[in-house]
Amino acid sequence: MTFTVAIIGRPNVGKSTLFNRLVGRREAIVDRTPGVTRDRREGKGRLGDLRFTVVDTAGLEEPAGDVLLTRMRAQTETALEDADVGLLLIDARTGLIPLDHHFADWLRPQKTPVILIANKCEGRGGGAGFLEAYALGLGDPLPISAEHGEGMADLWDALAPYAAQAATAEAPEPAQAGAGAEDGPLQLAIVGRPTVGKSTLVNRLLGEERMVTGPDGGVTRDAISVSWTFEGRAIRLIDTAGLRRKAKITEKVEGLSVGNTLRAIRFAHVVVLVMDVQAILEKQDLSIARLVAEEGRALVIAVNKWDVADDRKGALRRLADRLQTSLPQLRGVAVLTFSALTGDGVDRLLPAVLGAFQVWNRRIGTAPLNRWLADAGERHPPPLAGGRRNRLRYITQAKARPPTFVLFASRPEELPESYLRYLVNGLRDAFDLPGVPVRLHPRKGDNPYTEGR
């Protein structure tokens, strides 16, 4: 068994920097701007031989009537409640402020034990703040520098007892492996423009208020991943920041958020593109969908807020027209309508995701492929190349994820794009490959199974 460590503290004390240090890579956005982290982010922490789950949280602040701050505070409280131990960070260079004392008073009666961490103790600047930390009444503070990696040995000593407790606890029964479990969890990214309801959808799927939501754009800043299981299938669900057009991105933090979202798309297996029913498949939506296709990911289009749609038939007609004219490379993509707020129709999303994942992984035998190629070439022969016939000799599937094929021809460089599109569409229809990118690479060569005969 492993144990869980929650990192808490007021804004800008280095929580995300320590999180990145413990997981061994820059997963959380780090910036001098307070309040960058809003949702709780989980990662696999490692410190020497210790293995644990580490949770980065929003900065502890007094809500004072602010709805967003109230929701962020609730996320932090939930993280602490679910953890085996909390790490309360203070900024040793700034020293204690009244907010540190306020939250220390709140933490003392909590059931979760807390380790006091004096961060930014590198050099001489943190000495005074480190000594002040004793006044919080939470035991001896540990001096560290999350940015420079100093004090990690002392942190190991403090966390080791919790690892020992986890090791002696009764081990749970092994979970049933779902389909495809040997390949690890299905990586599912939820993307879209701001305020289309991505975080609301994630909360609805998980059945809990896991993500902070609000009516204003930009509430989600990090790409937050949550491990989850649906019908025995392990899923890593990733909620992302809203993607706006590049010209509208003015803040540094938003630029970092967009970078995290693009990285989530690149590492996803299936991407759910969420859009608002009142603004279906606008220019930015098309840009996101094309990016998903270029990265070779499977796509599911999700139209949210269907409960407030004025003209449902008209909306679906406009969507179908735009898909046909602007996204031919994803012909047959699954389209779902629902309301993340009420939950109506959300139950159809995950089956569609699993279906797209199966198509994305599909492999086709060489024999049926070449029978299809012969038939396609007879129905519509390739155009002449330099006055001579261009022979289609052989086709094979090079890989899946996405389905990728290599076509051997006598003059591959003379095959026009229109003819290659004809072949790709034929592959889609003949072998049931809707809604995923299909790649076809023409190469010069003979049928390898007839060479020398």
C-alpha positions in Angstrom: 0.0 0.0 0.0 1.0 3.6 -0.5 0.1 6.7 1.5 -1.1 10.2 0.5 0.6 13.5 1.2 -1.3 16.8 0.8 0.7 20.0 0.4 -1.1 23.0 1.9 -0.4 26.6 2.8 -1.2 30.2 1.9 -0.6 31.4 -1.7 2.9 31.7 -3.2 4.8 29.8 -0.5 6.1 27.2 -3.0 3.6 24.4 -2.9 3.6 23.7 -6.6 7.4 23.9 -6.6 7.6 21.2 -3.9 5.0 19.1 -5.8 7.1 19.2 -8.9 10.2 18.3 -6.9 8.5 15.2 -5.4 7.0 13.9 -8.7 10.3 14.5 -10.5 9.0 16.7 -13.3 7.3 20.1 -13.9 3.7 19.0 -13.9 2.2 21.9 -12.0 2.3 25.5 -13.2 4.7 27.6 -11.2 4.6 31.4 -11.3 5.0 34.3 -8.9 1.4 35.3 -9.4 -0.6 34.1 -6.3 -3.5 31.8 -6.8 -2.2 30.0 -9.9 -3.3 26.6 -8.5 -7.0 26.3 -8.1 -7.9 22.6 -8.4 -6.1 19.8 -6.4 -3.6 18.0 -8.5 -2.4 14.4 -7.8 0.9 12.8 -8.8 3.1 9.9 -8.0 5.7 11.2 -5.5 9.1 9.7 -4.9 11.6 10.5 -2.2 14.5 8.1 -1.9 12.9 4.7 -1.5 9.5 6.2 -0.4 6.6 6.0 -2.9 3.4 7.9 -2.2 0.6 10.0 -3.7 1.3 13.7 -3.5 -1.5 16.3 -3.8 -0.9 19.9 -4.7 -3.7 22.3 -3.5 -4.9 25.8 -3.9 -3.5 28.4 -1.6 -5.3 28.7 1.7 -7.1 32.1 1.8 -10.1 33.5 3.7 -13.0 33.4 1.2 -14.6 36.6 2.4 -17.7 36.1 0.3 -15.8 35.2 -2.9 -17.5 32.1 -4.4 -14.4 31.0 -6.3 -12.2 31.2 -3.2 -14.8 29.3 -1.2 -14.7 26.4 -3.7 -10.9 26.5 -3.8 -10.9 26.3 0.0 -13.3 23.4 -0.1 -11.0 21.5 -2.5 -8.0 22.0 -0.1 -10.1 20.8 2.9 -11.1 17.7 1.0 -7.5 17.0 0.1 -6.4 17.3 3.7 -9.2 15.1 4.9 -8.4 12.3 2.4 -4.6 12.5 3.1 -2.6 10.5 5.6 -0.4 13.5 6.3 -0.3 17.2 5.4 2.7 19.4 4.7 2.0 23.0 5.8 4.4 25.2 4.0 5.4 28.7 5.1 7.7 31.2 3.3 10.7 31.5 5.5 12.0 34.5 3.6 8.8 36.5 4.1 8.3 35.2 7.7 5.0 34.5 9.4 1.9 36.6 8.5 -1.5 36.6 10.3 -2.9 34.2 7.7 -0.3 31.6 8.7 -1.4 31.8 12.3 -5.1 31.7 11.3 -4.7 28.4 9.4 -2.4 26.9 12.0 -5.2 27.4 14.4 -7.6 25.7 12.0 -5.2 22.7 11.4 -4.5 21.8 15.1 -7.8 20.1 15.8 -7.9 18.3 12.4 -7.6 14.5 12.4 -4.9 14.5 9.7 -1.4 15.0 11.2 0.5 17.9 9.8 4.3 18.4 9.3 5.4 22.1 9.3 7.7 23.0 6.5 9.7 26.2 6.3 10.4 26.6 2.6 12.9 28.9 0.8 15.5 28.4 3.5 18.4 28.4 1.1 21.2 30.8 2.0 20.9 33.2 4.9 17.6 34.8 4.0 15.3 32.2 5.6 16.9 31.9 9.0 14.6 34.4 10.8 11.4 33.0 9.3 12.4 29.5 10.2 12.7 30.4 13.8 9.4 32.3 13.7 7.7 29.1 12.6 8.0 27.6 16.1 5.3 30.1 17.2 2.7 28.2 15.1 2.6 25.4 17.7 2.8 22.6 15.1 6.0 21.1 16.3 9.5 21.5 14.9 9.6 23.0 11.5 11.7 21.4 8.7 13.9 23.8 6.8 13.9 23.0 3.1 14.3 24.6 -0.3 11.9 23.1 -2.8 13.4 25.0 -5.7 17.0 23.8 -4.9 16.2 20.4 -3.4 17.7 21.2 0.0 16.4 19.4 3.1 14.9 16.5 1.3 16.7 14.0 3.6 14.9 15.6 6.6 11.6 15.4 4.8 12.3 11.7 4.1 12.8 11.1 7.9 9.5 12.9 8.6 7.5 10.9 6.0 9.0 7.5 6.6 6.7 6.6 9.6 3.7 7.0 7.4 5.2 4.7 4.8 5.7 2.1 7.5 2.1 2.5 8.7 0.9 2.0 5.1 3.1 -1.1 4.7 1.6 -2.8 7.8 -2.0 -2.0 6.9 -4.1 -4.7 5.4 -3.6 -4.9 1.7 -6.8 -4.6 -0.4 -8.0 -7.3 -2.8 -6.5 -6.8 -6.2 -8.7 -4.9 -8.6 -10.1 -6.7 -11.6 -8.1 -5.9 -14.7 -10.3 -4.3 -17.4 -10.0 -4.7 -21.1 -6.7 -3.4 -22.3 -5.4 -3.1 -18.8 -2.0 -4.4 -20.0 -1.6 -1.1 -21.9 -2.2 1.0 -18.8 -5.1 3.4 -18.3 -7.0 5.0 -21.2 -5.7 8.6 -21.3 -8.8 10.8 -21.8 -8.4 14.6 -22.2 -11.4 17.0 -21.9 -10.7 20.1 -24.0 -12.5 23.1 -25.4 -12.9 26.9 -25.2 -13.4 28.6 -21.9 -16.8 28.4 -20.1 -18.2 25.5 -22.2 -18.5 23.3 -19.1 -15.4 21.1 -19.1 -15.0 21.0 -15.4 -18.7 20.6 -14.8 -18.6 17.6 -17.1 -15.7 16.0 -15.2 -17.5 16.5 -11.9 -20.6 14.9 -13.4 -18.6 11.9 -14.6 -16.8 11.4 -11.3 -19.9 12.0 -9.2 -18.3 14.5 -7.0 -17.2 18.2 -6.9 -13.6 17.3 -7.9 -12.9 20.4 -10.0 -13.5 24.0 -9.1 -16.2 25.5 -11.4 -17.6 29.0 -11.9 -19.3 31.2 -14.5 -16.2 33.1 -15.4 -13.6 31.9 -17.9 -10.2 30.7 -16.8 -11.2 29.0 -13.6 -9.2 25.9 -14.5 -5.5 26.7 -15.1 -3.6 23.4 -14.7 -4.3 20.2 -16.6 -5.6 18.1 -13.7 -5.6 14.3 -14.0 -7.8 12.0 -12.0 -7.5 8.2 -12.0 -10.8 6.5 -12.4 -12.5 3.3 -13.4 -15.5 2.9 -15.7 -17.0 -0.6 -16.2 -13.7 -2.2 -15.2 -11.6 -0.1 -17.5 -8.9 2.1 -15.9 -9.1 5.7 -17.1 -6.9 8.7 -16.5 -9.3 11.6 -16.9 -7.6 15.0 -17.6 -9.4 18.3 -17.2 -7.7 21.1 -19.1 -7.7 24.9 -19.2 -9.9 26.6 -21.9 -8.1 27.2 -25.2 -8.6 30.7 -26.7 -7.1 32.0 -29.9 -3.4 32.9 -29.5 -4.1 36.6 -30.2 -6.3 36.8 -27.1 -3.8 35.2 -24.7 -2.2 38.1 -22.8 -1.3 36.8 -19.4 1.8 34.6 -18.8 -0.2 32.2 -16.6 -2.7 31.6 -19.3 0.1 31.0 -21.8 1.4 28.3 -19.4 -2.1 26.8 -19.0 -2.4 26.5 -22.8 1.0 24.8 -23.0 -0.3 22.2 -20.4 -3.5 21.7 -22.4 -1.6 21.1 -25.7 0.7 18.6 -23.9 -2.4 16.8 -22.5 -3.7 16.5 -26.1 -0.4 15.1 -27.3 -0.3 12.4 -24.7 -4.0 11.5 -24.8 -5.5 8.5 -26.4 -9.0 10.0 -26.8 -9.9 13.7 -26.7 -13.4 14.9 -25.9 -14.0 18.3 -27.5 -16.6 20.1 -25.5 -18.5 23.0 -27.1 -21.4 25.2 -26.1 -24.7 24.6 -28.0 -25.1 28.3 -28.5 -21.7 28.5 -30.4 -21.2 25.2 -32.2 -17.9 24.4 -33.9 -16.7 27.9 -34.1 -13.3 28.8 -35.6 -11.4 28.0 -32.4 -13.2 24.6 -32.0 -12.2 23.7 -35.6 -8.6 24.6 -34.7 -8.6 22.4 -31.7 -10.2 19.5 -33.7 -7.6 19.9 -36.4 -4.8 19.8 -33.8 -6.3 16.6 -32.4 -6.2 15.1 -35.9 -2.6 16.3 -36.5 -1.5 14.7 -33.3 -3.2 11.4 -34.3 -5.6 11.2 -31.4 -9.2 9.8 -31.5 -11.9 12.5 -31.1 -15.4 12.6 -29.7 -17.4 15.8 -30.1 -19.6 16.7 -27.1 -22.2 19.5 -27.4 -23.0 20.7 -23.8 -25.9 22.8 -22.5 -28.4 20.9 -24.7 -31.1 21.6 -22.1 -31.1 25.3 -23.1 -30.9 24.8 -26.9 -33.4 26.9 -28.7 -33.4 25.1 -32.1 -32.0 21.6 -31.6 -32.6 20.4 -35.2 -31.0 23.5 -36.6 -28.0 23.1 -34.3 -27.4 19.5 -35.4 -27.8 20.5 -39.0 -25.3 23.3 -38.7 -22.9 21.0 -36.9 -23.2 18.3 -39.6 -22.6 20.8 -42.4 -19.5 22.2 -40.7 -18.1 18.8 -40.0 -18.5 17.8 -43.6 -16.9 20.9 -45.1 -14.3 21.7 -42.4 -13.3 18.3 -40.9 -13.3 15.7 -43.7 -10.2 14.1 -42.1 -12.3 13.0 -39.2 -15.3 11.8 -41.1 -17.8 9.8 -39.0 -16.6 11.3 -35.7 -19.0 10.6 -32.8 -21.2 13.5 -31.8 -23.1 13.6 -28.5 -25.5 16.1 -27.0 -26.0 16.4 -23.2 -26.3 18.7 -20.2 -23.4 18.4 -17.8 -25.3 20.5 -15.3 -28.4 18.3 -15.2 -26.7 15.0 -16.2 -29.1 14.3 -19.1 -27.3 12.4 -21.8 -23.9 12.3 -20.1 -24.2 8.5 -19.7 -23.7 8.1 -23.4 -20.3 9.8 -23.4 -18.0 7.1 -22.0 -19.4 4.3 -24.3 -18.6 6.6 -27.2 -15.1 7.2 -25.9 -14.5 3.5 -25.5 -15.8 2.9 -29.0 -13.4 5.6 -30.4 -10.5 4.1 -28.5 -11.2 0.6 -30.1 -11.3 2.1 -33.6 -8.0 4.0 -32.8 -6.4 0.7 -31.8 -7.8 -1.3 -34.7 -5.5 -3.6 -36.8 -6.4 -5.0 -40.1 -4.9 -8.1 -41.7 -2.7 -7.8 -44.8 -4.8 -10.2 -46.9 -8.1 -8.3 -46.6 -6.2 -5.0 -47.2 -4.8 -6.2 -50.5 -8.1 -7.6 -51.6 -9.6 -4.2 -50.9 -6.7 -2.4 -52.8 -7.2 -4.5 -55.9 -10.9 -3.8 -55.9 -10.4 -0.1 -55.3 -7.8 0.1 -58.1 -10.2 -1.6 -60.5 -13.1 0.7 -59.7 -11.0 3.9 -59.9 -7.5 3.4 -61.4 -4.9 5.9 -60.4 -4.2 8.6 -63.0 -1.5 8.1 -65.6 2.1 9.1 -64.5 4.1 10.5 -67.5 1.8 8.7 -69.9 2.3 5.4 -68.2 0.1 3.5 -65.8 0.8 3.9 -62.1 0.5 0.5 -60.5 -0.7 0.0 -56.9 1.3 -3.0 -55.9 0.8 -3.6 -52.2 -0.6 -2.2 -48.9 0.0 -3.1 -45.3 -0.8 -1.6 -41.9 2.4 -0.2 -40.3 0.9 0.6 -36.9 -2.3 1.5 -35.0 -2.9 4.5 -32.7 -3.9 5.9 -35.2 -4.4 3.4 -38.0 -1.4 4.0 -40.3 -0.9 2.3 -43.7 2.0 2.0 -46.2 1.0 1.9 -49.9 3.6 0.6 -52.4 3.2 1.9 -55.9 5.4 2.1 -59.0 5.3 5.9 -58.9 4.1 7.0 -55.5 5.2 10.6 -56.0 2.8 10.9 -58.9 -0.3 10.0 -56.9 -2.3 13.2 -56.4 -3.8 14.2 -53.1 -7.3 13.7 -54.4 -6.5 10.0 -55.2 -5.0 9.4 -51.8 -8.1 10.9 -50.2 -10.2 8.5 -52.3 -8.1 5.6 -50.9 -8.3 6.9 -47.3 -12.1 7.2 -47.5 -12.3 3.7 -49.0 -10.3 2.4 -46.0 -12.7 4.1 -43.6 -15.8 2.6 -45.3 -14.4 -0.9 -45.9 -12.9 -1.4 -42.5 -15.1 0.7 -40.2 -12.7 3.5 -39.2 -14.9 6.4 -38.4 -13.8 9.5 -36.5 -10.1 8.8 -36.2 -7.2 10.1 -38.3 -6.2 7.5 -41.0 -2.7 8.0 -42.3 -1.6 6.6 -45.7 2.1 6.8 -46.7 2.8 6.1 -50.4 6.2 4.4 -51.0 8.1 3.2 -54.1 8.5 -0.6 -54.3 7.2 -4.0 -55.3 5.0 -6.4 -53.4 7.6 -7.9 -50.9 5.8 -11.2 -51.1 6.4 -11.5 -54.9 10.0 -10.3 -55.2 12.3 -12.7 -56.9 9.4 -14.8 -58.4 
